[in-house]
Amino acid sequence: MTSVNAMELHQAAVVYDDSPVLDVPNLAVSRGEVLTLLGENGSGKTTLLRLLGLLVRPARGRVLFDGEEVDYGDAKSILELRRRMAAVMQEPLLCRMTVRQNVSLGLRFRGIPKAAAAERVGEWLERLNISNLADRPASTLSGGEAQRASLARAMALNPDVLFLDEPFAALDAPTRQKLLQEFLALLAESGVTTVFATHDRGEALGLGGRVAVLIQGRIAQVGSAEAVFSRPRKADVARFVGVETLLPGKVIGREGGSTDVAFGSVLIRAEGEWDGDEEVLVAVRPDEIDLRPAEGESENLGTNLITGRITKTVPAESHYRIELDSNPPVVAVVSRARFRALELGVGSIVHATFPARAAHLLKRE
């Protein structure tokens, strides 16, 4: 019976020079899914890709491919499994030849007949919109064009599993966004199992599917992009996925499916029921916090309302990031239009409010 999973890790660990760099108790990659590995530089993303790609042998644990345990003592078997995979790195790594020759390179190495190879190459040149570049030297391509050629070379192999290691990180934002959306459509059409490593939260959200957050060589949380970003399980995950407001408090009551948390004189109501007297953190994403002007040092006017003075404003393309010196500190983002309409600036005293649905409770560690 064939496993529903393309690959699995069980109690797998990687050790370099007697130092553990990766520890994965369990991870399954389902057939046809796009799994995103999200983590900062040095978190273990590339090592995990290399482990799944059978380029590094685990110090302990098991690696399964299509339900069968990988036998690292059988070099021929390992080679056959690797031939069912393809990878695209951050740098295109194209050879000094034409685009067409680069895309056909892997097919030549695998002994695919010329006619069949030419057909595959032509298909993927067209699907990645670089047919017009087929006879251009690879050295003359722009960054986006070169990465399209790398993707075409990988997809022409018809891999069972595709590994992508920060493939769009070196591209400018418009090129990256356009190429990402086009490639996602191609992945959906092809159904190839994909593991995509990135440090970019926007990419992780755009890819959809499941996200595995890596922190210091361990998978801290796995789940849908929506669950990981809106309902992180730990404070370190919350911080990494962009939650900048973490309010320490104590549960003081429950009512109608909501929990009340006190932090000094501030009362916070969150959806969901927690046990009384528990020490918690209230996590609120900056885009869930609304600001409005306040008159002087106003007292708290109700639940989920914190008053503070703006100490810093940072403009971005579509919004402003705003820091308050409130107790506890709060970080919010508001649209550029709202920022202008409210006439906000450093020194302004504001009320920060958010709905109960936006307040996510974490156990305080």
C-alpha positions, 0 to 999 in steps of 0.5 A: 500500500502506497503512503499518501505522503511523498516524504516523512521524517521521524525523530530525524537529527542532523549533527555537524562537528558534534553540534546538533543543527537540526532536530525534527521529531516528525514531519510529513510532506503530502503528495501534491502540496506546497509546504513552506519552510519559514525561518530566519537565516541560520534557522535550519531551512537549507539543512532541512531541504538537504535532508529531505533531498537526501544530500545529507545523512541524518545522525539519527532517525528515519527518512521515508520516501513514498512510505519506504524507508531510505537506505543510506547504505545503498548508493544506487537506491539513493541515486535513483531517488534523487533522480526523482527530485529537482531543486532551484537555489537562490542563485540561478547557477546557469552554465555558459551556454544558451538558455535552451541548452541550460534547460535541457542539461538535466535531461541529457544527464538522465539520458532522455532521448533527444526528441522527448527532451526537446519537447519538454524543453520547449513546453517549459520555455513557453510555460515560463514565458522565455521561449523568445530567450531560448537561443540567448546566452544565459550570461545575458539574462536579467535576474528574473529571466535567469531564475525562470530558466532555472525553474524551467530546467527543474520542471522539465525533469518532471520531478516527484518532489521539487525543492526551492531554497529562497529562489526569489530572494535576490529579485526586486519586489515587482519581479519577485511578486510576478514570478511567484504568482506565475509559478504558483499557477504552474505548480497547481497545474502540475501537482508536483510536491513542493518544499519552499524555503523562505525567510519572507513572511509575505512569500509564506502567506502568498504561497498558501498551503501549510507553513512550518516555522523553524527556530534554531533548528527545530520546527516550532509550529506547523499548520495552515498559513492562516493558523500560523500567522493568526494563531501562533502557539508560542511567543517566539513564533508570534514574534517571527510571524509579525506579532509585535504586541505581546501583552502579559496578563492574568486570566480573571474570568470567562463569559460567553465563549470569551476570556477576560485578562487583566494587565494592571488597570487594562482589561482585555477580552479575547475569544476562547475560554481559558482557565482562571488565574492562568498567566498568559500573553495576549498576542495582537497583530499590528494590522488588527489594532486601530488608532484614534486621537485621545484628549490628554492622558485619558483613562481606560474607557473599556475593554481592549483599549490602551492609551499611549503617546506615539514615539515613532512612525515609520512610513512604508509603501502602503502604511505607517508603522506606529510605536506607542510608549503605552504600558504595555507597549503597542505597535500598530500599522495604519494606512497612509490615508488614515495616518494623514486623516487623523493627523498623527505624528510623534507626540500624539496621544491616541487610543489603541483598540482591537476586537476580541477576535484579534486577541490571541492568548498564549501560555506565558513560558 
